[in-house]
């Protein structure tokens, strides 16, 4: 079988595709997988390190951009679509899996154009991470053979299509945490703070500001804080000056390890982050990025809060004292913390990658029969 995985730009779009690629290889080592993305996206750095082939096209983000960048994005689309048609004609995939992001647009359109030129043999499926689908997926979803959603509420945006609520694929080493005991009981209450691969400046500032209010429990906590490159030095200095135990690093490569160790997470609410949190069954304080397209991070966070799976602080309300109060409250109320863990685990879909791969095989087999 030949598979194209298209999309990326951000880790939130790419890492579910990586999880699917590894699951495909686990099922059948002979499967041929090709990623299509852009040289400016995170996929150009990550995909080769994961051992997969990638080809690049011209594509650029559209939503949320200024008028000149929108024009630039539109002008790149025909070239990106033509490049995608050439790649698809050469590779001849059995299935194209779109994981969202601006790189998927030209690939999806190329697949549809080629379908008009000859009987459609390549299946087009979409894997949507967010509660509110992005523009690319909403448009191409009208023509897709299958759509896999991470939230039950996403189905209303794809009316009339065949939809499976599978959850968002996560890496195997993270999915396996789902089967471990709820909280690892160790001497120090462990807090994991992160804001994505680049860090989150407002979360970094609020966490530093909270240290004075947390001073009374300094000796009973251990904080793991991913800062991003830009904020690393001053955040590390703040922890040292306040004499807190912890690990302050610009980037965490082994997220599975820190998820296992953490009792409480403080983070953004991107779809991939939430899928990992719930797959692990971890309690979290979510701080949605307020400028996410369609405000999808707040919508994602609300979905967890409404299911008693996380607490939420809006960035406009965020300050150190409030954050410290919420941390102290959860540390002191073990039952509340355990309830959040149970709610989180209940929402988790650790088998998402397996379910999606199973359905992809079924639709290909149905076509060949």
Order of alpha helices (4+ residues) and beta strands (2+ residues): beta-alpha-beta-alpha-beta-alpha-beta-alpha-beta-alpha-beta-beta-alpha-beta-alpha-beta-alpha-beta-alpha-beta-alpha-beta-alpha-beta-alpha-alpha-alpha
